[in-house]
């Protein structure tokens, strides 16, 4: 099957330049409609536990054309996994001895509360449970508001996180990474009985057993992500975070091992496909094996004007240990983003004094 595919060449990044923002571009904080679509597959390497709340349930949807009921990975799960992975990579880059002090100092000058703390303790940003006091809008209290994970994936800021915001307002940075749900192309599920007592949950003997529905290994999902108004280092590190994410769903460490493979990328000003359309088309054509799905998708994406993209195209350009300037430019991109945001707020409040 692979013999029919054209020979692989290095990805030509210059074809995307038109759809990427420049780091020092004026008014970069304002969206201008530039977006990049990326299609990928997710293969289950272990049983997956894809539920929202409670045992005995699984997230499923009926594909409109094939009428097949299939498991689905919700976009918020994909978002959470990839955001956490980016934080892992940023910490790894820090721990290899990179000097982040210039970026922290600039963030501190711009009024970010945690930056002042980081000047003493070193940089860190983490996802923690929301905290709300006295009617204050809930926000993730571990996030610093100025690092690449915050400026790319979004963050809620109040005067506690950013001194430039008044006590009567909050500021929400919206994510620039929009995932579709990832739809399976077949329904391969299996119930499995568990014992609450043996798994460390207090229970009476009569109610000790419960059943979970698991997605079986080998199941292939079709995913798509649309990346809005990103600079090149933001694009590269976001995709690197995606393809190096290895677990998803409930009880990770026991279940949830996955492999993500990129297939195609396309720049534009509007989207031309979706993971739902692609998965439905594959299911309707009876493709289930991972190799069949990837082959079918590769050809279909070519018809839609996508350029072939592989994991290796990203891996060769991103290395948290040996920077290759990607993480340096990523941090510069993030600080420039919040600087523009700061200047905009100061201009609105009449306190702007120039760059």
C-alpha positions as CSV (number, residue, x, y, z in Angstrom):
1,X,0.0,0.0,0.0
2,X,2.8,2.4,0.9
3,X,4.4,1.8,-2.5
4,X,1.6,3.7,-4.2
5,X,2.3,6.9,-2.2
6,X,4.7,9.5,-3.6
7,X,8.1,9.8,-2.1
8,X,8.3,11.9,1.0
9,X,10.2,15.2,0.9
10,X,10.9,17.8,3.6
11,X,8.0,20.0,4.5
12,X,8.2,23.4,2.8
13,X,7.5,25.9,5.6
14,X,7.6,28.9,3.3
15,X,4.2,28.0,1.9
16,X,2.7,28.9,5.4
17,X,4.4,32.2,5.8
18,X,1.3,34.1,4.6
19,X,-0.8,32.6,7.4
20,X,1.7,33.1,10.3
21,X,2.0,36.2,12.4
22,X,5.3,37.9,12.9
23,X,6.6,38.2,16.5
24,X,7.1,42.0,16.3
25,X,4.1,42.6,14.1
26,X,2.1,45.6,15.3
27,X,-1.3,44.9,16.7
28,X,-0.6,41.1,16.8
29,X,-3.0,40.7,19.7
30,X,-5.9,41.4,17.3
31,X,-7.1,38.4,15.3
32,X,-6.9,38.9,11.5
33,X,-8.5,35.6,10.4
34,X,-5.3,33.8,9.6
35,X,-5.5,30.1,10.5
36,X,-3.8,26.8,9.9
37,X,-5.7,23.5,9.8
38,X,-3.9,20.4,10.8
39,X,-5.4,16.9,10.5
40,X,-4.0,14.0,12.6
41,X,-4.9,10.5,13.7
42,X,-5.0,9.1,17.3
43,X,-4.4,5.4,17.7
44,X,-5.3,3.7,20.9
45,X,-2.3,1.6,22.1
46,X,-4.1,0.5,25.3
47,X,-7.7,0.5,26.5
48,X,-9.1,4.0,26.7
49,X,-11.5,5.2,29.3
50,X,-13.4,8.1,27.6
51,X,-16.1,9.3,29.9
52,X,-17.0,12.6,31.5
53,X,-18.4,11.6,34.9
54,X,-19.3,8.4,36.6
55,X,-18.7,4.7,35.7
56,X,-20.5,2.7,33.1
57,X,-20.7,5.4,30.5
58,X,-18.7,6.5,27.4
59,X,-18.7,9.5,25.2
60,X,-20.2,8.4,21.8
61,X,-21.8,10.1,18.8
62,X,-23.6,8.8,15.8
63,X,-21.9,9.8,12.5
64,X,-24.5,11.4,10.3
65,X,-23.9,9.7,6.9
66,X,-22.6,6.2,8.0
67,X,-25.1,6.1,10.9
68,X,-22.4,4.4,13.0
69,X,-22.2,5.1,16.7
70,X,-18.5,5.7,17.6
71,X,-16.5,6.8,20.6
72,X,-15.4,10.4,20.6
73,X,-12.6,12.3,22.4
74,X,-13.9,15.6,23.5
75,X,-12.0,18.8,22.5
76,X,-11.5,19.9,26.1
77,X,-9.7,16.7,26.9
78,X,-7.4,17.2,23.9
79,X,-6.8,20.8,25.0
80,X,-6.0,19.8,28.5
81,X,-3.5,17.1,27.5
82,X,-1.7,19.3,25.0
83,X,-1.5,22.3,27.3
84,X,-0.1,20.2,30.1
85,X,2.4,18.7,27.7
86,X,3.6,22.2,26.7
87,X,4.1,23.0,30.3
88,X,6.2,19.9,30.7
89,X,8.4,21.0,27.7
90,X,8.8,24.5,29.0
91,X,9.9,23.2,32.4
92,X,12.3,20.7,30.6
93,X,13.7,23.6,28.6
94,X,14.2,25.6,31.9
95,X,15.8,22.7,33.7
96,X,18.5,22.3,31.0
97,X,19.9,25.6,32.2
98,X,18.2,28.1,30.0
99,X,18.3,31.7,31.4
100,X,14.7,32.8,31.6
101,X,15.4,35.8,33.8
102,X,15.2,38.4,30.9
103,X,11.7,37.3,30.1
104,X,10.7,37.2,33.8
105,X,12.1,40.7,34.4
106,X,10.1,42.1,31.5
107,X,6.9,40.4,32.7
108,X,7.5,41.8,36.1
109,X,7.9,45.3,34.7
110,X,4.6,44.8,32.9
111,X,3.0,44.1,36.3
112,X,2.5,40.3,36.4
113,X,2.4,39.3,40.0
114,X,3.9,35.8,39.6
115,X,6.8,37.2,37.6
116,X,7.9,39.1,40.7
117,X,7.8,35.8,42.6
118,X,9.6,34.0,39.8
119,X,12.5,36.5,40.0
120,X,13.2,34.9,43.4
121,X,12.0,31.3,43.0
122,X,12.6,30.7,39.3
123,X,9.9,30.4,36.6
124,X,7.0,28.0,36.9
125,X,3.4,27.9,35.7
126,X,1.0,25.2,36.6
127,X,-2.7,24.2,36.2
128,X,-4.4,24.2,39.6
129,X,-8.1,23.9,40.6
130,X,-10.0,27.2,40.2
131,X,-10.4,29.4,43.2
132,X,-13.2,32.0,43.6
133,X,-13.6,34.4,46.6
134,X,-16.3,36.9,47.3
135,X,-17.9,36.6,43.9
136,X,-14.6,36.9,42.1
137,X,-14.5,35.2,38.7
138,X,-12.9,31.7,39.1
139,X,-9.4,31.6,37.6
140,X,-6.6,29.0,37.5
141,X,-4.5,30.2,40.4
142,X,-1.3,28.5,39.3
143,X,-1.1,30.2,35.9
144,X,1.3,33.1,35.6
145,X,-0.5,34.8,32.7
146,X,2.6,35.6,30.6
147,X,4.3,32.4,29.6
148,X,3.8,30.7,26.2
149,X,1.3,28.2,27.6
150,X,-0.9,31.1,28.9
151,X,-0.7,33.3,25.8
152,X,-1.3,30.4,23.4
153,X,-4.0,28.4,25.3
154,X,-5.6,31.2,27.2
155,X,-5.9,32.3,30.8
156,X,-8.3,34.3,33.0
157,X,-6.6,37.2,34.7
158,X,-7.7,39.4,37.6
159,X,-5.9,42.1,39.6
160,X,-4.4,39.3,41.7
161,X,-2.5,38.0,38.7
162,X,-1.9,41.3,36.9
163,X,-1.6,44.6,38.7
164,X,-2.5,46.6,35.6
165,X,-6.1,45.3,35.9
166,X,-8.5,47.2,38.2
167,X,-10.2,45.5,41.1
168,X,-13.5,45.7,39.3
169,X,-12.6,43.9,36.1
170,X,-11.1,40.6,34.8
171,X,-9.5,39.8,31.5
172,X,-9.9,36.6,29.6
173,X,-7.3,35.6,27.0
174,X,-9.0,33.3,24.6
175,X,-7.2,30.2,23.3
176,X,-5.8,30.4,19.8
177,X,-5.8,26.6,19.5
178,X,-9.2,25.1,18.6
179,X,-9.6,21.3,18.6
180,X,-12.4,19.4,16.9
181,X,-13.7,16.4,18.7
182,X,-11.7,13.4,17.6
183,X,-14.1,10.8,16.2
184,X,-13.3,7.0,16.0
185,X,-13.9,5.4,12.6
186,X,-15.2,2.2,14.1
187,X,-17.0,1.1,17.3
188,X,-14.6,-1.2,19.2
189,X,-15.6,-1.1,22.9
190,X,-15.7,-3.6,25.7
191,X,-17.2,-3.6,29.2
192,X,-14.9,-4.5,32.0
193,X,-15.9,-5.2,35.6
194,X,-13.9,-3.6,38.5
195,X,-13.9,-4.0,42.2
196,X,-14.1,-0.8,44.2
197,X,-12.7,-2.4,47.3
198,X,-9.6,-3.7,45.6
199,X,-9.1,-0.4,43.9
200,X,-9.0,1.5,47.1
201,X,-12.5,3.0,47.2
202,X,-14.5,2.5,50.3
203,X,-17.6,0.4,49.6
204,X,-20.0,-2.1,51.1
205,X,-19.6,-5.7,49.9
206,X,-22.9,-5.6,48.1
207,X,-22.0,-2.6,46.0
208,X,-18.3,-3.3,45.4
209,X,-18.5,-4.2,41.7
210,X,-19.0,-1.8,38.9
211,X,-18.5,-1.8,35.1
212,X,-16.6,0.5,32.9
213,X,-16.8,0.7,29.1
214,X,-13.4,0.8,27.4
215,X,-12.3,1.6,23.9
216,X,-10.2,-1.2,22.6
217,X,-6.5,-0.9,21.5
218,X,-6.1,-0.4,17.8
219,X,-9.1,2.0,17.5
220,X,-8.2,4.9,15.3
221,X,-9.6,8.4,15.8
222,X,-9.5,11.3,13.3
223,X,-8.7,14.7,14.8
224,X,-8.3,18.2,13.5
225,X,-7.0,21.4,15.1
226,X,-7.2,24.9,13.8
227,X,-4.4,27.2,14.9
228,X,-5.3,30.9,14.9
229,X,-2.9,33.8,14.6
230,X,0.2,31.9,15.7
231,X,3.8,32.8,15.1
232,X,6.1,30.1,13.7
233,X,7.6,29.1,17.1
234,X,4.1,29.0,18.6
235,X,3.0,26.7,15.8
236,X,6.0,24.4,16.1
237,X,5.9,24.0,19.8
238,X,2.1,23.5,19.9
239,X,2.3,20.7,17.3
240,X,5.3,19.2,19.1
241,X,3.3,19.2,22.3
242,X,0.5,17.5,20.4
243,X,2.5,14.7,18.9
244,X,4.5,13.9,22.0
245,X,1.3,13.6,24.2
246,X,1.1,9.9,25.1
247,X,-2.0,9.5,27.4
248,X,-5.6,10.6,27.4
249,X,-8.8,9.8,29.3
250,X,-9.5,8.5,32.7
251,X,-7.1,6.6,35.0
252,X,-4.1,7.5,32.9
253,X,-1.1,5.3,33.9
254,X,-3.3,2.2,33.8
255,X,-5.3,3.0,30.6
256,X,-5.1,5.7,28.0
257,X,-1.9,5.2,26.0
258,X,-2.1,6.7,22.6
259,X,0.0,7.5,19.5
260,X,-0.7,10.7,17.5
261,X,0.4,11.1,13.9
262,X,0.2,14.2,11.8
263,X,-1.0,13.8,8.2
264,X,-1.6,17.2,6.6
265,X,-1.5,21.0,7.1
266,X,-3.2,23.8,5.2
267,X,-3.2,27.6,5.7
268,X,-6.2,29.8,4.9
269,X,-8.7,32.3,6.0
270,X,-11.5,29.8,6.6
271,X,-11.7,26.0,7.3
272,X,-12.6,23.6,4.5
273,X,-13.1,20.3,6.4
274,X,-13.7,18.9,9.9
275,X,-12.8,15.8,11.8
276,X,-16.5,14.8,11.7
277,X,-16.7,14.9,7.9
278,X,-13.4,13.0,7.5
279,X,-14.2,10.3,10.1
280,X,-17.7,9.8,8.6
281,X,-16.4,9.4,5.1
282,X,-13.8,6.9,6.3
283,X,-16.4,4.9,8.2
284,X,-18.8,5.0,5.3
285,X,-16.0,3.5,3.1
286,X,-15.4,0.7,5.7
287,X,-11.8,1.6,6.6
288,X,-10.8,0.5,10.1
289,X,-7.2,-0.6,10.2
290,X,-4.9,2.3,11.2
291,X,-2.7,1.9,8.1
292,X,-5.9,2.0,5.9
293,X,-7.2,5.1,7.6
294,X,-3.9,7.0,7.3
295,X,-3.6,6.0,3.6
296,X,-7.1,7.0,2.8
297,X,-6.8,10.3,4.7
298,X,-3.5,11.2,3.1
299,X,-5.0,10.9,-0.3
300,X,-8.2,12.8,0.7
301,X,-6.3,15.6,2.2
302,X,-4.2,16.0,-0.9
303,X,-7.5,16.4,-2.9
304,X,-8.5,19.1,-0.4
305,X,-5.3,21.1,-0.9
306,X,-3.5,20.0,2.3
307,X,0.3,19.6,2.2
308,X,1.6,16.3,3.6
309,X,3.0,16.7,7.1
310,X,4.7,14.1,9.4
311,X,5.8,14.0,13.0
312,X,9.4,14.0,11.9
313,X,8.9,17.4,10.1
314,X,8.2,18.9,13.6
315,X,10.6,16.8,15.6
316,X,13.6,17.9,13.5
317,X,12.9,21.6,14.3
318,X,12.0,21.4,18.0
319,X,14.3,20.1,20.8
320,X,13.7,21.3,24.4
321,X,17.4,20.4,25.3
322,X,19.2,21.8,22.2
323,X,17.0,24.8,21.6
324,X,17.7,25.5,17.9
325,X,16.2,29.0,18.7
326,X,12.6,27.6,18.7
327,X,12.1,28.0,22.5
328,X,14.0,31.3,22.6
329,X,11.8,32.7,19.9
330,X,8.7,31.2,21.7
331,X,9.5,33.1,24.9
332,X,10.2,36.3,22.9
333,X,6.9,35.8,21.1
334,X,5.0,35.4,24.4
335,X,6.5,38.5,26.1
336,X,5.9,40.6,23.0
337,X,2.2,39.4,23.0
338,X,1.7,40.5,26.7
339,X,3.6,43.7,26.1
340,X,1.2,44.7,23.3
341,X,-1.7,43.6,25.6
342,X,-0.3,45.8,28.4
343,X,0.1,48.8,26.1
344,X,-3.4,48.4,24.8
345,X,-4.9,48.4,28.4
346,X,-2.8,51.4,29.3
347,X,-4.0,53.2,26.2
348,X,-7.6,52.5,27.1
349,X,-7.0,53.8,30.6
350,X,-5.1,56.8,29.4
351,X,-1.8,55.7,31.0
352,X,0.1,54.7,27.8
353,X,3.7,56.2,27.7
354,X,5.0,54.4,24.6
355,X,7.1,51.3,24.1
